[in-house]
Amino acid sequence: MNIKELVVKQYRDIIDIATQKTLHLTTPPEGWLRTNRKALKMPAKIILERAGIKKSELYRIEKAELEGTLTLNKLKETANAMDCDLHYAIVPRGKIDTLIKDKARRHAVKLLENANVHMQLEDQGTTLEQIELQVNKVTEQLIAEMPNWFWEEIHDHK
């Protein structure tokens, strides 16, 4: 394994660990700020003083969190005022290797589908077993090469 591959593997490991840790984490119905405030039984007055905001602002902040319009800085400031920390993560919808393999396989199927149509027109169709072997081979090749178009939507490759 060369240095570039090792670095990519380290990145993937970091993401896979984060994904695993957040897999079942969902935002509470009232949002994290309000839920923490209620769980801590922390008076709004304390938060207002610590964050240097007005009462109406706290409720606007909690509402903005639920609407997804609150900035990370404001969320962090408000969390800090409640003696809480903000943690955020951007995690894929599954393991990195699985996502890559699935995407590569879909591209491979499309590439070979196009080739097979031309072969059938020339009366040179292949068996399902041959097609599966070709799909696996092209999938592995795409994973190894990761061409510039790899993450684009699946379309006819010409």
Secondary structure by P-SEA (a helix, b strand, c coil): ccaaaaaaaaaaaaaaaaaaaacccccccccaaaaaaaaacccaaaaaaaacccaaaaaaaaaaaaaccccaaaaaaaaaaacbbbbbbbcccccaaaaaaaaaaaaaaaaaaaaaaaaaaacccccaaaaaaaaaaaaaaaaacccccccccccccc
